Amino acid sequence: MVNIEEIKVTHNEDAGRFEAAVDGYLAEADYYRKGNKIVFTHTGVPRPIGGRGVANKLIKTALDYAREENLEVVPLCSFVSVFIRRHPEYRDLVSSDHR
C-alpha cells in the first residue's frame, strides 16, 4: 500500500487534468480554463485505490496551483466543492459568482 505522502500528482496541462498513478490505476481531477478561471468538472478515483486520500491530494495540489497562478476557482465538481467547504483556507479562491 502506498503512503499518501509518496503519491506524486502531476499536472497534465495538455489533457486538462491533474493526475496521480497509484498501484497501476490513474486518478484524475479534470478542469478547463476560461480566462482567469479554472473550472473543475470531475474528480475520479478508481475504486481499488479509493479511500486512501488520493482525491484529497489531487485537489489540494490543483488548488495550490490555482493559487500560484492567481486563478479563480469554479468548483462544478461536487468533490472539489466539498473539499473547499472542509478546508476554509481555499475559500478565497472560489470565483465570486460561485460562492
N, C-alpha and C positions, 0 to 999 in steps of 0.2 A: 504494500500500500504506500502511496506517495504522500509525503508530508505536504500540506498546503503551502508551506514556506518554499518548498522546492519547485512548485509549479511555475513554469515560465509562461507569461502571457505575451504574445506578440501582436503587433498592430499590422494587419494585412490591409493596407490602405487601398490597394487595387480592388480587393473584394468588398471593401466597406465593412470590415469587422475586426474585432479583437478575438484572438484565438488562443486556446490552450489545449495541447495534446497531452492526454493522461491515459496511461495503460492502453495505448493504441486507439483511443477514441478522441474525437475532436469536439470540443465545446466552443461555442461562439456567442458573441454579442454583436448583432448586426446593427448597422446605422447607415444613414446617408447625411450628407452635408447640404445645407441650404443657407447660403450666405454665411453669416457668423454663427449659425446654429448647427448643432449636431443632434440629429433626430434618431433616438434609439427605438428600433422597431421590434426586435426579438432577441431573447436570450435563450440559448438551447444547450442543454447538458444531457448527453446520453444517459439513460437510466443506470447502466452499470457503474458509472462514476458519480452518480448523484449522491447528495448528502454529505459530500466531503468539503464543501465550501468553494468549489470551483467557480460557480456562478458569482459568488461574492467577490472572489479575486478578480474575475473578468471585469465586473462592473466598477470595482474600486480603481483598477488600472485605467479603464476607459474614462471615468470621471476625473481622475488625476490628469489625464491627457487633455481633457476639455478645459480644465483649469489652466494648465500650462499654455494652451493655445488661445486663451481668452474667448472660449466659445460658450454660447448659451445652450443649455441642455433642454431638449424636448423629450420627456420620458413617455413615449407612446407604449413602450413595452411595460407591462404591469410589474415585472420583476424589478426593473430599473426604478419605477415609481415607488415601490415598497422599500427598496434599498435606500433611496433618498429620504423617505419618511423615517426610517430607522437610524439614519446617520445624518443628523442635522447639520454637520459640518459641510455637507454638499448642497444644502437647500439654496444657498445663494447662487448656485449655477443654473437653477431652473429658470427658463425663459419666463418673463413676467406675464405673458399671455397663457401660461400653463400652470400657474400657481393656484 
